[in-house]
């Protein structure tokens, strides 16, 4: 069984992989710019799933850290 590690914070995310998935494979963010993805991650609570150091999943929460949270851009690569 593979061990999945969960990490938080933009600094732990593979922003290039996230951008590649969003711009090429998602229906909701086709052709989104790297700059927009990078900036949106900087202002969100980021969560990533990793197997042997490689990021295989991602999601972010847009939140005020008090009463509101919106789940966005969740995906897993198989």
Phi, psi and omega per residue, in radians:
X1 nan 2.389 3.123
X2 -1.363 2.470 3.084
X3 -1.607 2.147 3.114
X4 -1.773 2.270 3.087
X5 -1.891 2.331 3.099
X6 -1.792 2.263 3.094
X7 -2.219 2.663 3.072
X8 -2.117 2.921 3.099
X9 1.567 2.385 -3.128
X10 -0.968 -0.632 -3.102
X11 -1.035 -0.423 3.134
X12 -1.625 -0.066 -3.066
X13 -1.588 2.606 3.026
X14 -1.561 1.534 -3.029
X15 -1.082 -0.608 3.102
X16 -1.097 -0.745 3.118
X17 -1.154 -0.728 3.138
X18 -1.093 -0.815 3.123
X19 -1.068 -0.786 -3.140
X20 -1.018 -0.801 3.126
X21 -1.097 -0.851 -3.087
X22 -1.075 -0.772 -3.054
X23 -1.369 -0.483 -3.079
X24 -1.818 -0.607 -2.974
X25 -1.962 -0.360 -3.131
X26 -1.484 2.705 3.060
X27 -1.563 -0.334 -3.019
X28 -1.642 -0.181 -3.079
X29 -2.444 0.545 3.124
X30 -0.919 2.341 3.060
X31 1.079 0.372 3.080
X32 -1.155 2.516 -3.106
X33 -1.320 2.662 3.084
X34 -1.052 -0.725 -3.104
X35 -1.053 -0.702 3.127
X36 -1.177 -0.748 3.094
X37 -1.088 -0.840 -3.120
X38 -1.022 -0.796 -3.137
X39 -1.165 -0.703 -3.124
X40 -1.156 -0.603 3.095
X41 -1.195 -0.613 -3.134
X42 -1.121 -0.394 -3.086
X43 -2.005 0.499 3.122
X44 -2.380 2.845 2.981
X45 -1.544 1.919 -3.038
X46 -1.688 2.461 3.104
X47 -2.287 2.285 3.118
X48 -2.259 2.598 3.051
X49 -1.910 2.332 -3.055
X50 -2.287 2.450 3.027
X51 -2.204 2.191 -3.085
X52 0.798 0.753 3.074
X53 1.445 -0.146 -3.124
X54 -1.716 2.312 3.133
X55 -1.303 2.223 -3.131
X56 -2.087 -0.147 -3.128
X57 -2.646 2.750 -3.109
X58 -2.722 2.645 2.969
X59 -2.842 2.807 3.094
X60 -2.457 2.682 3.088
X61 -2.075 2.157 3.028
X62 -1.570 2.075 -2.955
X63 -2.617 2.733 2.973
X64 -1.668 0.052 3.134
X65 1.082 0.367 3.136
X66 -2.374 -1.041 -3.080
X67 -2.252 -0.113 -3.000
X68 -2.323 2.416 3.019
X69 -2.628 2.318 3.140
X70 -2.146 2.076 3.111
X71 -1.326 2.324 -3.113
X72 -2.522 2.639 2.974
X73 1.004 0.562 3.136
X74 -1.360 2.302 3.073
X75 -2.763 2.806 3.077
X76 -2.393 2.350 3.116
X77 -1.717 2.257 -3.120
X78 -1.796 nan nan
